[in-house]
Amino acid sequence: MKIIDADAMREFGRILGTVLQRGDLVMLEGPLGAGKTTMVRGIAEGMNVSGRVTSPTFVIANVHHAREDGPDLVHVDAYRLASLEELDALDLDTSLEDAATVIEWGEGKTEVLTPDRLQIHINRPEGSTEGEDVVDLYRDAPRELVLEATGARSEALARDIAQKWEER
């Protein structure tokens, strides 16, 4: 599916947040500036959780508590994690059943947490050339989202999101 700007990325995240449940794991993959944290801001809105969403690059993980009966949101940036030991030190497996967990940069690192997860690949052009000039597509280029589900729950989640996205 195509995402044309940051507002649409946030709206996609909001829709995703409305269907996330306890135990759901979402992995966001894409280059720097692709819109991962923007999507998480939308997810937080859709889940109605507390706290300002910022990239947890240096703190590794932030927990945003539910304002109502829904699950908490655990937002992880695995970019700086170099080993399974560092991942294990976060104790994500203890919160996984009680929260919805969204991990940026988790590919190749966090799949061990659960076999049922939704991976969202955010593809964006990283630049092109027109003659001698390099065209900067960093900010303005539309993104393409590719959803990859690995289990029954994540397949249902992907269907729900796609349907709600089309209905908006």
C-alpha positions in Angstrom: 0.0 0.0 0.0 1.1 3.5 -0.8 1.7 6.2 1.9 2.0 9.7 0.4 3.2 11.8 3.3 3.9 11.9 7.1 0.2 12.6 7.9 -0.8 9.4 6.0 1.9 7.4 7.8 0.6 8.6 11.2 -3.0 7.8 10.1 -1.9 4.3 9.1 -0.3 3.9 12.5 -3.5 5.2 14.2 -5.5 2.5 12.4 -3.0 -0.1 13.4 -3.2 1.0 17.0 -7.0 0.6 17.1 -6.7 -3.1 16.3 -3.6 -4.0 18.4 -4.1 -6.4 21.3 -2.1 -7.7 24.2 0.6 -10.1 22.9 0.9 -8.5 19.4 4.3 -7.9 18.1 4.9 -5.5 15.2 8.4 -5.1 13.7 9.0 -2.0 11.6 11.8 -2.1 9.0 13.0 0.6 6.7 15.9 3.0 6.1 16.5 6.1 8.2 13.8 8.7 7.7 11.3 6.1 6.4 8.7 7.1 8.9 8.9 4.4 11.6 8.7 6.7 14.6 5.9 8.7 12.8 4.0 5.5 12.5 4.5 4.7 16.2 3.1 8.1 17.1 0.0 7.1 15.2 -0.1 3.7 16.9 0.1 5.4 20.3 -2.9 7.7 19.3 -4.9 4.7 18.2 -4.1 2.7 21.4 -4.9 5.8 23.6 -1.7 5.4 25.6 0.1 8.1 27.7 3.4 9.8 27.0 5.0 11.6 24.1 6.4 9.1 21.5 10.0 9.8 20.6 12.5 7.5 19.0 14.0 5.3 21.8 17.4 5.0 20.0 19.4 5.7 23.1 17.1 4.4 25.9 16.3 1.3 23.7 12.8 0.9 25.0 9.9 3.1 26.2 6.7 2.0 27.8 3.5 4.0 27.2 0.8 3.0 29.6 -2.8 2.5 28.6 -5.2 5.3 29.7 -8.1 2.8 29.7 -8.4 -0.9 29.7 -6.3 -1.6 26.6 -2.8 -2.9 26.5 0.3 -0.8 27.2 2.6 0.0 24.2 6.2 -1.1 24.4 8.2 0.8 21.8 11.7 -0.6 21.2 14.5 0.6 18.9 16.8 -2.4 18.3 19.2 -0.5 16.1 21.9 -0.4 18.8 21.4 -3.9 20.0 24.4 -6.1 18.9 23.5 -9.4 20.5 20.8 -11.7 21.8 22.2 -11.1 25.3 21.4 -7.4 25.0 17.9 -8.2 23.8 17.4 -10.6 26.6 18.5 -7.9 29.1 15.4 -5.9 28.1 13.1 -8.6 29.4 10.7 -8.1 26.5 9.5 -11.6 26.8 8.0 -10.8 30.2 5.9 -7.8 28.9 5.1 -9.4 25.5 1.9 -11.1 26.8 0.5 -8.0 28.5 1.4 -5.3 26.1 1.5 -4.6 22.4 5.1 -4.4 21.3 6.4 -2.4 18.4 10.1 -2.8 17.5 12.0 -0.6 15.1 15.1 -2.2 13.4 14.4 -5.6 14.8 15.0 -7.7 11.8 17.5 -10.4 12.4 17.4 -9.7 16.2 14.0 -10.0 17.7 12.3 -12.8 15.7 13.1 -15.1 18.6 10.5 -13.4 20.8 7.5 -15.0 19.1 6.8 -16.9 15.9 3.6 -14.9 15.3 4.5 -11.3 14.4 3.6 -8.7 11.8 6.5 -7.1 10.0 5.9 -3.9 8.2 8.6 -3.0 5.6 8.6 0.7 4.7 10.2 1.2 1.3 11.1 4.7 0.2 13.3 6.0 -2.6 16.6 7.0 -1.3 17.6 9.3 -4.1 18.0 9.3 -7.9 19.9 11.1 -10.5 18.7 13.4 -13.2 21.7 14.0 -15.5 24.4 15.3 -13.3 22.2 16.3 -10.4 21.2 14.1 -7.5 17.5 14.5 -6.6 16.9 14.3 -2.8 13.9 12.1 -2.2 14.6 11.8 1.5 11.5 13.6 2.8 9.0 14.0 0.1 8.9 10.6 -1.7 5.8 8.4 -1.2 6.5 5.3 0.8 5.3 1.8 0.1 4.3 -0.5 3.0 4.6 -4.2 2.7 3.0 -6.3 5.4 4.4 -9.7 6.2 2.5 -11.8 8.7 4.0 -15.0 10.2 1.2 -16.5 12.2 -2.6 -16.7 12.5 -3.0 -13.6 14.8 -0.7 -11.5 12.6 -2.5 -12.6 9.5 -5.8 -11.5 11.0 -4.2 -8.2 12.1 -2.9 -7.6 8.5 -6.3 -8.2 7.1 -8.0 -5.9 9.6 -5.5 -3.1 8.9 -5.8 -3.4 5.1 -9.6 -3.4 5.3 -9.7 -0.3 7.6 -7.2 1.5 5.5 -9.3 0.9 2.4 -12.5 2.1 4.2 -11.0 5.3 5.5 
